[in-house]
Amino acid sequence: MNCKDFLKEITKGKMSSNSLDHVEFCESCKEILLNIDKQIEEVGKDKLTETNPFFYTKVKQRLENRQTKPFYNKQFIIRLRNVSSLIITGMFLGLLFFKQFGGAIQIGKENRREQIIESMMNDHFLINKSKSISVFDSESE
């Protein structure tokens, strides 16, 4: 058996008595076989660690027990409520203030307008009265 046939048998995973005889006489093939044995031992040492058989049930239980958090923050809702109540209160107080003092301003303007009209009417009345007096005076003369 030659080295090429030996390597073919090893790669197939089969070793015949001829390949064993060949290994006894060929040093390079003997090194290859020893190297393969070392690698197999190394792979055997690196066993997969066994997982905890209850790992899946623990994870599943945690997911089921986990409370779903709402998409909003409770503190945010409280702050939003406070701000909106302040805005509404401010608007309400503003309307009351405007009704009380804004109406007074309007009344003041209307009073001023009425005063001007009244003074004009008084002036007009006095003028007419003086004309009527003068007319009467002229008739009597």
C-alpha positions in Angstrom: 0.0 0.0 0.0 1.3 3.4 -0.8 0.7 6.7 1.1 -1.9 7.9 -1.3 -4.1 4.9 -0.8 -3.6 5.2 3.0 -4.8 8.8 2.9 -7.9 7.8 0.9 -8.8 5.2 3.4 -8.4 7.6 6.3 -10.5 10.3 4.7 -13.2 7.7 4.1 -13.0 6.7 7.8 -12.0 3.1 7.0 -8.8 1.4 7.9 -7.9 -2.0 6.7 -5.1 -4.3 7.9 -3.0 -3.1 4.9 -3.2 0.5 6.1 -2.1 -0.6 9.6 0.9 -2.4 8.1 1.7 0.7 6.0 1.6 2.9 9.2 4.2 0.6 10.9 6.7 1.2 8.1 5.9 4.8 6.9 6.9 7.5 9.3 5.0 10.3 7.6 1.7 8.4 7.6 2.3 7.5 11.2 2.7 11.2 12.0 -0.6 11.9 10.1 -2.4 9.2 12.1 -1.1 10.5 15.4 -2.0 14.0 14.5 -5.6 12.9 13.6 -5.8 11.0 17.0 -4.7 14.2 18.9 -7.3 16.3 17.1 -10.0 13.8 17.9 -9.0 13.9 21.5 -9.1 17.7 21.5 -12.6 17.7 20.0 -13.6 15.2 22.7 -12.4 17.5 25.5 -14.4 20.4 24.1 -17.7 19.0 24.9 -20.7 21.1 24.7 -21.9 22.2 28.1 -25.2 20.8 29.0 -27.9 23.4 29.2 -30.2 23.7 32.1 -33.3 21.6 31.2 -35.5 24.1 33.0 -34.1 27.1 31.2 -36.9 27.3 28.6 -39.6 27.0 31.3 -37.9 29.7 33.4 -37.7 32.1 30.4 -41.3 31.4 29.4 -42.5 32.0 33.0 -40.7 35.3 33.2 -42.2 36.4 30.0 -45.7 35.5 31.1 -45.2 37.2 34.5 -43.8 40.3 33.0 -46.3 43.0 33.1 -46.7 44.9 29.9 -45.7 48.5 30.5 -48.1 51.1 29.1 -46.8 53.2 26.2 -47.1 56.4 28.3 -45.4 57.5 31.4 -47.6 58.2 34.5 -45.6 61.3 35.4 -46.0 62.6 31.9 -49.8 62.3 32.1 -49.8 64.1 35.5 -47.7 66.9 34.2 -49.9 67.2 31.1 -53.0 67.3 33.2 -51.5 70.0 35.4 -50.4 72.2 32.5 -53.8 71.8 30.7 -55.7 72.8 33.9 -53.5 75.8 34.3 -54.2 76.9 30.7 -57.9 76.4 31.1 -57.9 78.3 34.5 -55.9 81.1 32.9 -58.4 81.3 30.0 -61.3 81.4 32.4 -59.8 84.1 34.5 -58.9 86.1 31.4 -62.5 86.0 30.2 -63.7 87.1 33.6 -61.1 89.9 33.7 -62.1 91.0 30.2 -65.8 91.0 31.0 -65.3 93.0 34.2 -62.7 95.5 33.0 -63.0 95.3 29.3 -66.7 96.0 29.6 -65.9 99.0 31.8 -63.6 100.3 29.2 -66.4 99.9 26.6 -68.8 101.6 29.0 -66.3 104.3 29.6 -66.1 104.9 25.8 -69.8 104.8 25.4 -70.2 107.3 28.4 -67.7 109.6 26.8 -69.5 109.3 23.5 -72.8 110.0 25.2 -71.3 112.9 27.1 -70.0 114.4 23.8 -73.4 113.9 22.2 -75.2 115.3 25.2 -73.0 118.4 25.2 -73.5 118.9 21.5 -77.3 118.6 22.0 -77.2 121.1 24.9 -75.2 123.5 22.8 -77.6 123.0 19.9 -80.5 123.4 22.3 -79.0 126.6 23.7 -78.4 127.9 20.3 -82.0 127.1 19.2 -83.3 128.6 22.4 -81.3 131.7 21.9 -82.6 131.9 18.4 -86.1 131.5 19.5 -85.7 134.1 22.1 -84.2 136.4 19.6 -87.0 135.6 17.2 -89.5 136.4 19.9 -87.7 139.5 20.8 -87.7 140.7 17.3 -91.5 140.1 17.0 -92.2 142.0 20.1 -90.2 144.9 18.8 
